[in-house]
Amino acid sequence: MKFLTVDEAAGALAAGEAVVMPTDTVYGVGVAVDAVDDPGVLFRLKGRPAGKAVAWLVEGPAALDRYGAGVHPWVHRLARRFWPGGLTLVVRASEAVPPAFRSPEGTIGLRMPASPEVLALIRAVGCPLAVTSANLSGAPAAAVPELLDGDLVSRTAGVLEGPCGASGGGLASTVIDCTTVKPSVLRCGPVSSRDLEECSHD
């Protein structure tokens, strides 16, 4: 398994290659959104049918205004409370999000990871990273390098060095629909429904 420094990983991403990275939840595999036309390489790596949107890892809450449209004030409160961390916010995509990266409903999932290595990688590349869990379709997500699928990793530029699972306990992020008047949980994860409910009504 080839391990990469931030600079090496950034160079590979800028060249349009995929990189496996240890996020604060589970290992992800991603591409730089400015270096590829669509997330198709990620579907091929995972053996997953195309069409399901891939969330973006972003540098901070300002991404909600740049890549989201008509974002409710409570969504900003959630970002201030739980970012960086294991919460993905699904918002209506702005024109800054290429159509190939939007869901069929015209949305995009955004998350700021609590991982210094991944945040440094985002800054080095200069754009968000489209990232999905680094596992074959239907297989469990990996929180330790020993559980990564060797064939999948071999078809990427390598694995970014750094710890994995610091804030998620091996769980993929909580995903919520932020296009409605109140949070709607699409996937359970490190952030509980109770935490979301309390924060969204502050």
GROMACS elastic network, one bead per residue, 0.5 to 0.9 nm:
[ bonds ]
;  ai    aj funct       b0    kb
    1   150     6  0.75082   500
    1   153     6  0.73158   500
    1   154     6  0.73882   500
    1   158     6  0.70154   500
    1   159     6  0.74641   500
    2   153     6  0.84955   500
    2   154     6  0.83307   500
    2   157     6  0.78561   500
    2   159     6  0.61253   500
    2   160     6  0.86796   500
    3     9     6  0.89972   500
    3   157     6  0.89176   500
    3   158     6  0.56405   500
    3   160     6  0.56862   500
    3   161     6  0.57867   500
    4     7     6  0.78567   500
    4     8     6  0.55814   500
    4     9     6  0.56991   500
    4    19     6  0.89433   500
    4   157     6  0.83101   500
    4   158     6  0.62077   500
    4   159     6  0.56577   500
    4   161     6  0.57454   500
    5     8     6  0.51303   500
    5     9     6  0.60617   500
    5    10     6  0.84368   500
    5   159     6  0.86560   500
    5   160     6  0.60229   500
    5   161     6  0.60095   500
    5   162     6  0.89732   500
    6     9     6  0.51171   500
    6    10     6  0.59643   500
    6    11     6  0.85611   500
    6   117     6  0.69900   500
    6   118     6  0.81526   500
    6   120     6  0.70739   500
    6   121     6  0.56665   500
    6   124     6  0.77625   500
    6   160     6  0.66732   500
    6   161     6  0.76429   500
    7    10     6  0.50615   500
    7    11     6  0.61927   500
    7    12     6  0.87016   500
    7   121     6  0.76473   500
    7   124     6  0.73099   500
    7   125     6  0.89962   500
    8    11     6  0.51863   500
    8    12     6  0.63506   500
    8    13     6  0.87326   500
    8   160     6  0.84825   500
    9    12     6  0.51267   500
    9    13     6  0.61713   500
    9    14     6  0.85665   500
    9    18     6  0.89143   500
    9    19     6  0.66459   500
    9    20     6  0.89415   500
    9   121     6  0.73583   500
    9   125     6  0.89610   500
    9   157     6  0.75325   500
    9   158     6  0.77050   500
    9   159     6  0.79254   500
    9   160     6  0.63608   500
   10    13     6  0.51094   500
   10    14     6  0.60575   500
   10    15     6  0.85829   500
   10    19     6  0.88816   500
   10    32     6  0.87013   500
   10   121     6  0.60465   500
   10   122     6  0.80503   500
   10   124     6  0.60866   500
   10   125     6  0.54233   500
   11    14     6  0.51319   500
   11    15     6  0.63048   500
   11    16     6  0.89128   500
   11    17     6  0.87860   500
   11   124     6  0.87980   500
   11   125     6  0.77493   500
   12    15     6  0.51216   500
   12    16     6  0.66082   500
   12    17     6  0.53035   500
   12    18     6  0.72551   500
   12    19     6  0.73714   500
   12   157     6  0.63803   500
   12   158     6  0.89304   500
   13    16     6  0.51087   500
   13    18     6  0.61394   500
   13    19     6  0.68180   500
   13    30     6  0.83137   500
   13    31     6  0.58321   500
   13    32     6  0.54771   500
   13    35     6  0.71208   500
   13   125     6  0.72555   500
   13   129     6  0.88425   500
   13   157     6  0.84080   500
   14    17     6  0.73030   500
   14    31     6  0.84762   500
   14    32     6  0.65484   500
   14    34     6  0.79193   500
   14    35     6  0.56767   500
   14    36     6  0.88508   500
   14   125     6  0.64662   500
   15    32     6  0.88390   500
   15    35     6  0.65937   500
   15    36     6  0.86953   500
   16    31     6  0.67692   500
   16    32     6  0.69032   500
   16    33     6  0.88118   500
   16    34     6  0.86095   500
   16    35     6  0.50087   500
   16    36     6  0.56245   500
   17    30     6  0.86053   500
   17    31     6  0.65013   500
   17    32     6  0.82348   500
   17    35     6  0.84499   500
   17    36     6  0.85420   500
   17    41     6  0.86315   500
   17   156     6  0.66944   500
   17   157     6  0.63040   500
   18    29     6  0.65993   500
   18    30     6  0.54083   500
   18    32     6  0.80368   500
   18    41     6  0.75560   500
   18    42     6  0.75960   500
   18   155     6  0.82155   500
   18   156     6  0.51285   500
   18   157     6  0.60885   500
   18   158     6  0.80860   500
   19    28     6  0.83169   500
   19    29     6  0.55459   500
   19    30     6  0.55573   500
   19    31     6  0.66422   500
   19   153     6  0.82229   500
   19   156     6  0.55508   500
   19   157     6  0.54491   500
   19   158     6  0.56308   500
   19   159     6  0.60820   500
   19   160     6  0.71437   500
   20    27     6  0.68739   500
   20    28     6  0.56262   500
   20    30     6  0.64558   500
   20   131     6  0.89698   500
   20   133     6  0.89935   500
   20   134     6  0.66977   500
   20   153     6  0.69228   500
   20   156     6  0.70879   500
   20   157     6  0.78359   500
   20   158     6  0.60839   500
   20   160     6  0.62141   500
   21    26     6  0.87234   500
   21    27     6  0.56256   500
   21    28     6  0.52618   500
   21    29     6  0.60389   500
   21    30     6  0.76095   500
   21   117     6  0.87369   500
   21   118     6  0.72449   500
   21   131     6  0.89675   500
   21   134     6  0.82581   500
   21   158     6  0.85458   500
   21   159     6  0.56138   500
   21   161     6  0.74937   500
   21   162     6  0.80830   500
   21   164     6  0.83787   500
   22    25     6  0.79020   500
   22    26     6  0.64140   500
   22    28     6  0.63658   500
   22    29     6  0.88028   500
   22   115     6  0.80754   500
   22   117     6  0.82638   500
   22   118     6  0.76123   500
   22   143     6  0.77812   500
   22   144     6  0.85171   500
   22   145     6  0.85906   500
   22   159     6  0.78356   500
   22   160     6  0.67246   500
   22   161     6  0.73897   500
   22   162     6  0.62191   500
   22   163     6  0.61159   500
   22   165     6  0.74317   500
   23    26     6  0.56268   500
   23    27     6  0.56653   500
   23    28     6  0.66169   500
   23   113     6  0.66096   500
   23   114     6  0.74354   500
   23   115     6  0.58456   500
   23   117     6  0.82246   500
   23   118     6  0.66389   500
   23   143     6  0.87466   500
   23   162     6  0.84894   500
   23   163     6  0.76363   500
   23   164     6  0.53785   500
   23   165     6  0.63852   500
   23   166     6  0.79269   500
   23   167     6  0.89910   500
   24    27     6  0.82275   500
   24    85     6  0.71281   500
   24    86     6  0.72505   500
   24   113     6  0.61814   500
   24   114     6  0.54732   500
   24   115     6  0.54080   500
   24   118     6  0.88778   500
   24   163     6  0.77718   500
   24   164     6  0.54050   500
   24   167     6  0.52219   500
   24   168     6  0.60443   500
   24   169     6  0.84252   500
   24   170     6  0.85423   500
   25    28     6  0.88236   500
   25    85     6  0.82031   500
   25    86     6  0.63941   500
   25   113     6  0.82136   500
   25   114     6  0.85722   500
   25   143     6  0.72206   500
   25   164     6  0.65938   500
   25   166     6  0.65845   500
   25   167     6  0.60135   500
   25   169     6  0.65628   500
   25   170     6  0.56360   500
   25   171     6  0.56739   500
   25   172     6  0.54046   500
   25   173     6  0.63847   500
   25   190     6  0.83487   500
   26   133     6  0.68836   500
   26   134     6  0.80725   500
   26   141     6  0.65201   500
   26   142     6  0.57501   500
   26   144     6  0.79602   500
   26   164     6  0.61806   500
   26   165     6  0.54406   500
   26   166     6  0.89442   500
   26   168     6  0.73850   500
   26   169     6  0.83409   500
   26   170     6  0.56403   500
   26   171     6  0.64781   500
   26   172     6  0.58861   500
   26   173     6  0.84262   500
   27   132     6  0.85550   500
   27   133     6  0.59481   500
   27   134     6  0.55173   500
   27   135     6  0.82956   500
   27   141     6  0.71637   500
   27   142     6  0.56758   500
   27   143     6  0.57099   500
   27   144     6  0.76080   500
   27   145     6  0.80410   500
   27   148     6  0.79995   500
   27   164     6  0.66532   500
   27   165     6  0.79261   500
   27   172     6  0.89807   500
   28   131     6  0.59146   500
   28   132     6  0.53134   500
   28   135     6  0.80211   500
   28   141     6  0.85755   500
   28   142     6  0.84752   500
   29    42     6  0.72730   500
   29    45     6  0.88528   500
   29   130     6  0.82925   500
   29   131     6  0.54324   500
   29   132     6  0.56035   500
   29   133     6  0.60074   500
   29   135     6  0.83738   500
   29   153     6  0.87502   500
   29   156     6  0.84464   500
   29   159     6  0.87758   500
   30    39     6  0.85599   500
   30    42     6  0.69740   500
   30    56     6  0.88769   500
   30   129     6  0.60681   500
   30   130     6  0.52527   500
   30   132     6  0.63973   500
   30   133     6  0.85613   500
   30   134     6  0.84459   500
   31    34     6  0.87200   500
   31    35     6  0.75735   500
   31    36     6  0.73429   500
   31    39     6  0.74723   500
   31    41     6  0.83525   500
   31    42     6  0.78654   500
   31   128     6  0.87023   500
   31   129     6  0.55045   500
   31   130     6  0.54136   500
   31   131     6  0.66710   500
   32    35     6  0.53823   500
   32    36     6  0.67520   500
   32   122     6  0.84058   500
   32   125     6  0.71985   500
   32   126     6  0.86739   500
   32   127     6  0.65798   500
   32   128     6  0.62791   500
   32   130     6  0.63201   500
   32   131     6  0.88327   500
   33    36     6  0.57977   500
   33    37     6  0.75643   500
   33    38     6  0.76334   500
   33    39     6  0.81127   500
   33    56     6  0.84025   500
   33    98     6  0.88770   500
   33   101     6  0.84473   500
   33   127     6  0.66306   500
   33   128     6  0.60596   500
   33   129     6  0.57190   500
   33   130     6  0.60902   500
   34    37     6  0.77392   500
   34   125     6  0.89267   500
   34   126     6  0.85813   500
   34   127     6  0.64825   500
   34   128     6  0.79627   500
   34   129     6  0.86726   500
   36    39     6  0.73163   500
   36    40     6  0.89695   500
   36    41     6  0.89451   500
   37    40     6  0.84181   500
   37    98     6  0.84010   500
   37   100     6  0.72804   500
   37   101     6  0.86942   500
   38    41     6  0.78204   500
   38    98     6  0.83003   500
   38    99     6  0.86979   500
   38   100     6  0.52895   500
   38   101     6  0.61401   500
   39    42     6  0.55935   500
   39    43     6  0.69407   500
   39    50     6  0.85757   500
   39    53     6  0.84512   500
   39    54     6  0.72102   500
   39   100     6  0.74860   500
   39   101     6  0.67228   500
   39   130     6  0.71391   500
   39   131     6  0.88690   500
   40    43     6  0.51648   500
   40    44     6  0.63274   500
   40    45     6  0.86888   500
   40    50     6  0.68238   500
   41    44     6  0.50988   500
   41    45     6  0.61610   500
   41    46     6  0.87017   500
   42    45     6  0.50701   500
   42    46     6  0.62390   500
   42    47     6  0.84158   500
   42    48     6  0.82989   500
   42    54     6  0.87248   500
   42   130     6  0.88196   500
   42   131     6  0.81251   500
   42   132     6  0.75163   500
   43    46     6  0.52486   500
   43    47     6  0.57940   500
   43    49     6  0.63192   500
   43    50     6  0.59521   500
   43    51     6  0.88839   500
   43    52     6  0.88879   500
   43   137     6  0.87927   500
   44    47     6  0.50411   500
   44    48     6  0.65030   500
   44    49     6  0.80189   500
   44    50     6  0.83779   500
   45    48     6  0.78552   500
   45   134     6  0.87150   500
   45   135     6  0.86105   500
   45   136     6  0.73863   500
   45   151     6  0.89920   500
   45   152     6  0.60088   500
   45   153     6  0.87561   500
   45   155     6  0.73155   500
   45   156     6  0.84256   500
   46    49     6  0.88511   500
   46   133     6  0.88169   500
   46   134     6  0.75070   500
   46   135     6  0.62382   500
   46   137     6  0.53097   500
   46   152     6  0.72580   500
   47   136     6  0.62087   500
   47   137     6  0.57716   500
   48    52     6  0.88092   500
   48   136     6  0.77331   500
   48   137     6  0.55069   500
   48   138     6  0.87355   500
   49    52     6  0.76638   500
   49   137     6  0.89927   500
   50    53     6  0.84761   500
   51   103     6  0.73113   500
   51   104     6  0.74686   500
   52   102     6  0.88565   500
   52   103     6  0.64569   500
   52   104     6  0.79764   500
   53   100     6  0.87670   500
   53   101     6  0.63872   500
   53   102     6  0.60231   500
   53   104     6  0.78267   500
   53   107     6  0.82127   500
   53   108     6  0.71405   500
   53   109     6  0.79902   500
   54   101     6  0.69237   500
   54   102     6  0.80267   500
   54   103     6  0.80387   500
   54   108     6  0.76649   500
   54   109     6  0.72291   500
   54   130     6  0.59959   500
   54   131     6  0.62720   500
   54   132     6  0.61258   500
   55    88     6  0.77105   500
   55    89     6  0.89764   500
   55    90     6  0.83033   500
   55   101     6  0.85302   500
   55   108     6  0.63187   500
   55   110     6  0.57497   500
   55   111     6  0.74779   500
   55   129     6  0.83089   500
   55   130     6  0.57129   500
   55   131     6  0.59432   500
   55   132     6  0.68547   500
   56    88     6  0.88397   500
   56   108     6  0.75395   500
   56   109     6  0.60725   500
   56   110     6  0.50009   500
   56   111     6  0.63890   500
   56   112     6  0.86112   500
   56   128     6  0.59663   500
   56   129     6  0.53053   500
   56   131     6  0.59274   500
   56   132     6  0.86036   500
   57    88     6  0.88929   500
   57   109     6  0.85490   500
   57   110     6  0.59745   500
   57   112     6  0.56310   500
   57   113     6  0.67302   500
   57   118     6  0.85589   500
   57   119     6  0.85046   500
   57   122     6  0.78670   500
   57   128     6  0.56128   500
   57   129     6  0.51675   500
   57   130     6  0.63826   500
   57   131     6  0.66833   500
   58    61     6  0.80514   500
   58    62     6  0.89698   500
   58    63     6  0.65546   500
   58   110     6  0.66230   500
   58   111     6  0.59049   500
   58   112     6  0.50782   500
   58   113     6  0.76094   500
   58   119     6  0.77033   500
   58   122     6  0.69592   500
   58   127     6  0.76926   500
   58   129     6  0.69042   500
   59    62     6  0.81421   500
   59    63     6  0.73324   500
   59    84     6  0.88781   500
   59   111     6  0.84207   500
   59   112     6  0.58464   500
   59   113     6  0.80533   500
   59   119     6  0.60141   500
   59   120     6  0.86803   500
   59   122     6  0.64696   500
   59   123     6  0.71228   500
   59   127     6  0.84952   500
   59   128     6  0.73150   500
   60    63     6  0.60257   500
   60    64     6  0.82964   500
   60    79     6  0.85786   500
   60    83     6  0.76298   500
   60    84     6  0.76195   500
   60   111     6  0.81612   500
   60   112     6  0.57151   500
   60   113     6  0.88555   500
   61    64     6  0.57066   500
   61    65     6  0.79072   500
   61    76     6  0.73280   500
   61    79     6  0.61211   500
   61    80     6  0.72093   500
   61    83     6  0.75767   500
   61    84     6  0.89084   500
   61   111     6  0.86486   500
   61   112     6  0.74949   500
   62    65     6  0.56673   500
   62    66     6  0.66353   500
   62    67     6  0.88149   500
   63    67     6  0.56965   500
   63    68     6  0.73996   500
   63   110     6  0.78213   500
   63   128     6  0.89607   500
   64    67     6  0.55713   500
   64    69     6  0.80166   500
   64    71     6  0.72306   500
   64    75     6  0.85805   500
   64    76     6  0.76646   500
   64    79     6  0.87281   500
   64    89     6  0.87903   500
   64    91     6  0.79944   500
   64   110     6  0.74903   500
   65    68     6  0.53053   500
   65    69     6  0.68934   500
   65    70     6  0.84422   500
   65    71     6  0.72748   500
   65    94     6  0.84786   500
   66    69     6  0.79393   500
   66    94     6  0.71326   500
   66    95     6  0.88809   500
   66    96     6  0.68957   500
   66    97     6  0.88902   500
   67    91     6  0.84688   500
   67    92     6  0.83108   500
   67    93     6  0.58118   500
   67    94     6  0.50538   500
   67    95     6  0.74159   500
   67    96     6  0.56810   500
   67    97     6  0.60353   500
   67   108     6  0.79366   500
   67   110     6  0.84773   500
   68    71     6  0.61737   500
   68    90     6  0.87585   500
   68    91     6  0.56676   500
   68    92     6  0.54907   500
   68    95     6  0.85385   500
   68    96     6  0.84142   500
   68    97     6  0.84271   500
   68   107     6  0.82107   500
   68   108     6  0.76027   500
   68   110     6  0.88222   500
   69    91     6  0.71475   500
   69    92     6  0.53524   500
   69    93     6  0.56915   500
   69    95     6  0.83023   500
   70    91     6  0.82678   500
   70    92     6  0.71194   500
   70    93     6  0.89657   500
   70    94     6  0.85910   500
   70   179     6  0.84808   500
   71    74     6  0.84084   500
   71    75     6  0.66484   500
   71    76     6  0.78221   500
   71    91     6  0.67149   500
   71    92     6  0.74701   500
   71   178     6  0.76848   500
   71   179     6  0.75721   500
   72    75     6  0.54618   500
   72    76     6  0.72063   500
   72   178     6  0.76113   500
   72   179     6  0.79369   500
   72   180     6  0.86469   500
   72   181     6  0.78349   500
   73    76     6  0.53423   500
   73    77     6  0.66359   500
   73    78     6  0.89799   500
   73   200     6  0.87956   500
   74    78     6  0.62990   500
   74    79     6  0.87081   500
   74   178     6  0.88453   500
   74   182     6  0.81361   500
   74   183     6  0.88562   500
   74   199     6  0.77637   500
   74   200     6  0.50888   500
   74   201     6  0.73911   500
   74   202     6  0.82489   500
   75    78     6  0.50699   500
   75    79     6  0.63414   500
   75    80     6  0.87179   500
   75    89     6  0.76267   500
   75    91     6  0.88191   500
   75   178     6  0.66511   500
   75   183     6  0.84394   500
   75   200     6  0.72793   500
   76    79     6  0.50300   500
   76    80     6  0.61894   500
   76    81     6  0.85760   500
   77    80     6  0.51019   500
   77    81     6  0.61319   500
   77    82     6  0.85590   500
   77   199     6  0.69135   500
   77   200     6  0.68115   500
   77   202     6  0.83422   500
   78    81     6  0.50780   500
   78    82     6  0.58529   500
   78    83     6  0.76865   500
   78    87     6  0.86760   500
   78    89     6  0.85892   500
   78   196     6  0.72189   500
   78   199     6  0.63748   500
   78   200     6  0.66173   500
   79    82     6  0.53555   500
   79    83     6  0.50421   500
   79    84     6  0.78376   500
   79    87     6  0.82193   500
   79    89     6  0.81282   500
   79   111     6  0.85911   500
   79   112     6  0.84574   500
   80    83     6  0.59124   500
   80    84     6  0.84141   500
   81    84     6  0.85214   500
   81   199     6  0.76421   500
   82    85     6  0.56291   500
   82    86     6  0.73711   500
   82    87     6  0.66231   500
   82   112     6  0.89930   500
   82   191     6  0.80007   500
   83    86     6  0.75422   500
   83    87     6  0.71576   500
   83   111     6  0.74643   500
   83   112     6  0.56800   500
   83   113     6  0.70936   500
   83   114     6  0.73165   500
   84    87     6  0.81895   500
   84   111     6  0.76709   500
   84   115     6  0.79785   500
   85    88     6  0.86867   500
   85   111     6  0.77090   500
   85   112     6  0.64110   500
   85   113     6  0.51444   500
   85   115     6  0.83678   500
   85   167     6  0.65104   500
   85   168     6  0.78756   500
   85   173     6  0.80646   500
   85   190     6  0.86239   500
   85   191     6  0.86393   500
   86   111     6  0.76220   500
   86   112     6  0.80842   500
   86   113     6  0.67617   500
   86   114     6  0.76306   500
   86   167     6  0.67753   500
   86   168     6  0.61002   500
   86   171     6  0.85075   500
   86   172     6  0.73014   500
   86   174     6  0.61033   500
   86   175     6  0.86028   500
   86   189     6  0.73225   500
   86   190     6  0.59078   500
   86   191     6  0.65708   500
   87   110     6  0.85181   500
   87   111     6  0.62301   500
   87   112     6  0.79568   500
   87   113     6  0.84074   500
   87   172     6  0.89920   500
   87   173     6  0.52046   500
   87   175     6  0.59952   500
   87   176     6  0.77522   500
   87   189     6  0.79006   500
   87   190     6  0.76065   500
   87   191     6  0.64894   500
   88   109     6  0.59465   500
   88   110     6  0.54433   500
   88   112     6  0.79809   500
   88   173     6  0.62666   500
   88   174     6  0.60216   500
   88   176     6  0.64369   500
   88   177     6  0.88415   500
   89   108     6  0.81765   500
   89   109     6  0.53456   500
   89   110     6  0.52588   500
   89   111     6  0.64246   500
   89   174     6  0.86022   500
   89   175     6  0.61834   500
   89   176     6  0.55407   500
   89   177     6  0.65452   500
   89   178     6  0.62457   500
   90    93     6  0.87284   500
   90   107     6  0.64243   500
   90   108     6  0.54825   500
   90   110     6  0.63116   500
   90   111     6  0.89611   500
   90   175     6  0.71905   500
   90   176     6  0.60378   500
   90   178     6  0.53863   500
   90   179     6  0.71483   500
   91    94     6  0.89185   500
   91   106     6  0.86902   500
   91   107     6  0.54296   500
   91   108     6  0.56390   500
   91   109     6  0.63246   500
   91   110     6  0.77610   500
   91   177     6  0.68786   500
   91   178     6  0.53100   500
   91   179     6  0.55606   500
   92   102     6  0.88232   500
   92   105     6  0.82685   500
   92   106     6  0.60247   500
   92   108     6  0.62725   500
   92   109     6  0.87297   500
   92   178     6  0.80671   500
   92   179     6  0.63640   500
   93    96     6  0.76484   500
   93    97     6  0.60780   500
   93    98     6  0.88553   500
   93    99     6  0.88870   500
   93   102     6  0.67745   500
   93   103     6  0.88024   500
   93   106     6  0.59004   500
   93   108     6  0.53854   500
   93   109     6  0.86570   500
   94    97     6  0.57910   500
   94    98     6  0.87621   500
   94   106     6  0.87696   500
   94   107     6  0.84667   500
   94   108     6  0.87847   500
   95    98     6  0.69850   500
   95    99     6  0.83336   500
   97   100     6  0.82605   500
   97   101     6  0.66377   500
   97   102     6  0.69095   500
   97   108     6  0.79114   500
   98   101     6  0.56343   500
   98   102     6  0.69025   500
   99   102     6  0.52330   500
   99   103     6  0.82422   500
   99   106     6  0.79192   500
  100   103     6  0.81464   500
  101   107     6  0.87799   500
  101   108     6  0.73773   500
  101   130     6  0.83352   500
  102   105     6  0.75770   500
  102   106     6  0.52864   500
  102   107     6  0.53863   500
  102   108     6  0.54617   500
  102   109     6  0.87767   500
  103   106     6  0.50927   500
  103   107     6  0.52029   500
  103   108     6  0.64216   500
  103   109     6  0.89872   500
  104   107     6  0.75016   500
  107   179     6  0.84289   500
  109   175     6  0.80710   500
  109   176     6  0.87378   500
  109   177     6  0.86918   500
  111   173     6  0.87507   500
  112   115     6  0.86598   500
  112   119     6  0.79563   500
  113   116     6  0.82338   500
  113   118     6  0.72202   500
  113   119     6  0.70601   500
  114   118     6  0.82076   500
  114   119     6  0.78602   500
  114   166     6  0.77206   500
  114   167     6  0.70280   500
  115   118     6  0.53556   500
  115   119     6  0.61268   500
  115   120     6  0.84811   500
  115   162     6  0.86036   500
  115   163     6  0.82599   500
  115   164     6  0.82492   500
  115   166     6  0.77933   500
  115   167     6  0.88212   500
  116   119     6  0.51373   500
  116   120     6  0.59687   500
  116   121     6  0.85090   500
  116   162     6  0.87993   500
  117   120     6  0.51137   500
  117   121     6  0.62030   500
  117   122     6  0.87841   500
  117   160     6  0.80227   500
  117   161     6  0.77728   500
  117   162     6  0.64861   500
  117   163     6  0.85948   500
  118   122     6  0.62257   500
  118   123     6  0.86415   500
  118   160     6  0.83604   500
  118   162     6  0.87589   500
  119   122     6  0.50678   500
  119   123     6  0.62927   500
  119   124     6  0.85703   500
  120   123     6  0.51218   500
  120   124     6  0.60671   500
  120   125     6  0.86446   500
  121   125     6  0.61287   500
  121   126     6  0.83879   500
  121   129     6  0.89541   500
  122   125     6  0.52720   500
  122   126     6  0.59406   500
  122   127     6  0.60659   500
  122   128     6  0.60587   500
  122   129     6  0.67592   500
  123   126     6  0.50083   500
  123   127     6  0.71030   500
  123   128     6  0.85959   500
  124   127     6  0.83607   500
  125   128     6  0.80402   500
  125   129     6  0.86686   500
  131   134     6  0.85807   500
  132   135     6  0.85857   500
  133   136     6  0.86073   500
  133   141     6  0.61314   500
  133   142     6  0.78685   500
  133   172     6  0.78949   500
  134   141     6  0.66268   500
  134   142     6  0.70032   500
  134   148     6  0.71088   500
  134   149     6  0.79249   500
  134   152     6  0.77815   500
  134   153     6  0.82720   500
  135   138     6  0.79631   500
  135   139     6  0.60059   500
  135   140     6  0.66643   500
  135   141     6  0.56047   500
  135   142     6  0.69305   500
  135   147     6  0.89677   500
  135   148     6  0.68171   500
  135   149     6  0.64501   500
  135   152     6  0.74709   500
  136   139     6  0.54330   500
  136   140     6  0.80627   500
  136   141     6  0.85368   500
  136   149     6  0.74188   500
  136   152     6  0.74546   500
  137   140     6  0.85124   500
  140   147     6  0.89772   500
  141   147     6  0.83006   500
  141   148     6  0.82549   500
  141   170     6  0.80981   500
  141   171     6  0.81298   500
  141   172     6  0.76088   500
  142   145     6  0.71497   500
  142   146     6  0.82168   500
  142   147     6  0.54058   500
  142   148     6  0.58356   500
  142   149     6  0.86966   500
  142   170     6  0.74153   500
  143   146     6  0.86760   500
  143   147     6  0.72950   500
  143   148     6  0.82664   500
  143   164     6  0.59808   500
  143   165     6  0.58902   500
  143   169     6  0.82193   500
  143   170     6  0.52077   500
  143   171     6  0.81003   500
  144   147     6  0.57633   500
  144   148     6  0.72272   500
  144   163     6  0.86269   500
  144   164     6  0.67606   500
  144   165     6  0.81513   500
  144   170     6  0.85322   500
  145   148     6  0.53235   500
  145   149     6  0.88600   500
  145   159     6  0.89706   500
  145   164     6  0.85889   500
  146   149     6  0.83368   500
  147   150     6  0.86552   500
  148   151     6  0.88337   500
  148   152     6  0.78943   500
  148   153     6  0.72979   500
  149   152     6  0.53977   500
  149   153     6  0.63266   500
  149   154     6  0.86920   500
  150   153     6  0.51435   500
  150   154     6  0.60358   500
  150   155     6  0.87932   500
  151   154     6  0.50845   500
  151   155     6  0.65793   500
  152   155     6  0.54389   500
  152   156     6  0.70182   500
  153   156     6  0.53447   500
  153   157     6  0.77970   500
  153   158     6  0.62986   500
  153   159     6  0.73941   500
  154   157     6  0.75216   500
  154   158     6  0.71108   500
  155   158     6  0.81684   500
  156   159     6  0.81088   500
  163   166     6  0.71020   500
  164   167     6  0.86553   500
  164   168     6  0.88833   500
  164   170     6  0.82137   500
  165   168     6  0.52401   500
  165   169     6  0.54415   500
  165   170     6  0.53300   500
  165   171     6  0.77108   500
  166   169     6  0.66409   500
  166   170     6  0.83417   500
  167   170     6  0.83348   500
  167   171     6  0.88500   500
  167   190     6  0.76503   500
  168   171     6  0.50949   500
  168   172     6  0.67827   500
  168   173     6  0.70296   500
  168   189     6  0.75770   500
  168   190     6  0.53695   500
  168   191     6  0.86622   500
  169   172     6  0.86582   500
  169   190     6  0.74839   500
  170   190     6  0.89631   500
  171   174     6  0.84897   500
  171   188     6  0.88233   500
  171   189     6  0.57919   500
  171   190     6  0.64201   500
  172   175     6  0.88838   500
  172   187     6  0.86920   500
  172   188     6  0.82759   500
  172   189     6  0.58618   500
  172   190     6  0.74970   500
  173   187     6  0.77591   500
  173   188     6  0.74152   500
  173   189     6  0.50059   500
  173   190     6  0.61489   500
  173   191     6  0.76088   500
  174   185     6  0.74899   500
  174   186     6  0.76782   500
  174   187     6  0.54360   500
  174   190     6  0.59961   500
  174   191     6  0.57806   500
  174   192     6  0.77525   500
  175   184     6  0.85823   500
  175   185     6  0.60507   500
  175   186     6  0.53151   500
  175   188     6  0.67322   500
  175   189     6  0.74888   500
  175   191     6  0.89488   500
  176   183     6  0.60891   500
  176   184     6  0.53397   500
  176   186     6  0.51840   500
  176   187     6  0.69295   500
  176   188     6  0.86144   500
  177   180     6  0.68744   500
  177   182     6  0.84313   500
  177   183     6  0.59558   500
  177   184     6  0.50677   500
  177   185     6  0.63256   500
  177   186     6  0.65047   500
  178   181     6  0.75947   500
  178   182     6  0.70152   500
  178   183     6  0.56999   500
  178   184     6  0.70555   500
  179   182     6  0.81433   500
  179   183     6  0.82067   500
  179   184     6  0.88308   500
  180   183     6  0.68616   500
  180   184     6  0.75786   500
  182   197     6  0.82386   500
  182   200     6  0.72141   500
  182   201     6  0.87184   500
  183   193     6  0.87028   500
  183   196     6  0.71620   500
  183   197     6  0.72534   500
  183   200     6  0.73827   500
  184   193     6  0.87965   500
  185   188     6  0.67147   500
  185   193     6  0.72280   500
  188   191     6  0.75412   500
  188   192     6  0.72464   500
  188   193     6  0.79817   500
  189   192     6  0.69412   500
  191   194     6  0.84396   500
  191   195     6  0.66379   500
  191   196     6  0.72883   500
  192   195     6  0.52475   500
  192   196     6  0.64526   500
  192   197     6  0.87382   500
  193   196     6  0.50847   500
  193   197     6  0.60920   500
  193   198     6  0.86438   500
  194   197     6  0.50796   500
  194   198     6  0.61654   500
  194   199     6  0.85677   500
  195   198     6  0.53326   500
  195   199     6  0.62050   500
  195   200     6  0.85855   500
  196   199     6  0.52606   500
  196   200     6  0.59819   500
  196   201     6  0.86471   500
  197   200     6  0.53255   500
  197   201     6  0.64260   500
  197   202     6  0.88392   500
  198   201     6  0.55668   500
  198   202     6  0.64151   500
  199   202     6  0.52607   500
